[in-house]
Amino acid sequence: MNHDSCRYFVTYSGIKLPLKLTNELSEASLKNRNTFFRGYFDSQERVVKLEKIVYGELEMQHVYTYHENGTLQKAEITDSDDELVVLSFDENGQPV
């Protein structure tokens, strides 16, 4: 994954996957924050991975893959207990 496509955010909006990261932060402002989201984006500006960082520790991670038509194909969600949930979606974005 290309680290040049990594950006930082305050939070996300919505409940539908993929999560929409909002309120972009500069890397310099991270030292003043206890909690932030790190987002990795592909060449089409789709989020392919996001991480919630709390006090320097990874608390949550989402990894997304997409169908060729751009809809979400799979979401791999790891929570703070390192429990992994994998969700799959058809080409219309409906859960499978």
C-alpha positions as CSV (number, residue, x, y, z in Angstrom):
1,M,0.0,0.0,0.0
2,N,1.3,3.4,-0.9
3,H,1.9,5.5,2.2
4,D,1.7,8.7,0.2
5,S,-2.1,8.1,0.1
6,C,-2.3,8.2,3.9
7,R,-4.2,11.1,5.4
8,Y,-5.5,12.0,8.9
9,F,-9.0,12.8,10.1
10,V,-10.9,13.8,13.2
11,T,-13.8,11.5,12.8
12,Y,-16.2,9.9,10.3
13,S,-19.8,10.4,9.3
14,G,-22.6,8.0,8.5
15,I,-23.2,4.4,9.5
16,K,-23.1,2.8,6.0
17,L,-19.9,1.2,4.9
18,P,-17.4,2.3,3.8
19,L,-17.2,4.9,6.5
20,K,-16.7,8.5,5.3
21,L,-13.7,10.2,7.0
22,T,-14.3,13.9,7.8
23,N,-12.5,16.9,9.1
24,E,-9.0,16.3,7.7
25,L,-6.0,17.0,9.9
26,S,-2.4,18.0,9.1
27,E,0.2,15.5,10.3
28,A,1.7,18.3,12.5
29,S,-1.6,18.6,14.4
30,L,-1.5,14.9,15.4
31,K,0.8,15.5,18.4
32,N,-1.9,17.6,20.1
33,R,-4.6,14.9,19.6
34,N,-5.3,11.8,21.7
35,T,-7.7,10.3,19.1
36,F,-7.7,10.4,15.3
37,F,-8.4,8.3,12.2
38,R,-5.7,7.4,9.7
39,G,-7.1,6.8,6.2
40,Y,-5.4,5.1,3.2
41,F,-6.8,5.9,-0.2
42,D,-6.5,4.3,-3.6
43,S,-5.9,6.2,-6.9
44,Q,-9.6,6.8,-7.2
45,E,-9.8,8.4,-3.7
46,R,-11.7,5.4,-2.3
47,V,-10.8,4.6,1.3
48,V,-9.1,1.2,1.3
49,K,-8.1,1.1,5.0
50,L,-8.9,3.2,8.0
51,E,-7.5,3.0,11.5
52,K,-8.8,4.6,14.7
53,I,-5.8,5.6,16.8
54,V,-6.4,6.3,20.5
55,Y,-3.4,7.3,22.7
56,G,-1.0,5.9,20.1
57,E,-2.7,2.5,20.0
58,L,-4.8,1.0,17.2
59,E,-8.4,0.7,18.5
60,M,-10.2,-0.2,15.3
61,Q,-9.4,-1.0,11.7
62,H,-11.5,-1.4,8.6
63,V,-10.0,-2.8,5.3
64,Y,-12.2,-2.4,2.2
65,T,-12.1,-3.9,-1.3
66,Y,-14.2,-2.8,-4.1
67,H,-16.0,-4.4,-7.1
68,E,-14.9,-3.2,-10.6
69,N,-18.0,-1.0,-10.7
70,G,-16.8,0.9,-7.6
71,T,-19.2,-0.6,-5.0
72,L,-18.0,-2.1,-1.8
73,Q,-17.1,-5.8,-2.2
74,K,-15.7,-6.7,1.2
75,A,-15.2,-5.0,4.6
76,E,-12.8,-6.6,7.1
77,I,-13.5,-4.9,10.5
78,T,-11.2,-5.5,13.5
79,D,-12.4,-4.1,16.8
80,S,-10.4,-3.1,20.0
81,D,-10.5,-6.8,21.2
82,D,-8.8,-7.9,17.9
83,E,-12.1,-9.6,16.8
84,L,-12.4,-9.7,13.1
85,V,-15.7,-9.5,11.2
86,V,-15.8,-9.9,7.5
87,L,-18.8,-8.6,5.5
88,S,-19.3,-9.3,1.8
89,F,-21.4,-7.3,-0.6
90,D,-22.7,-8.0,-4.1
91,E,-22.1,-5.6,-7.1
92,N,-25.2,-3.6,-6.1
93,G,-23.8,-3.0,-2.6
94,Q,-26.2,-5.4,-0.9
95,P,-25.0,-7.7,1.9
96,V,-24.4,-11.3,0.8
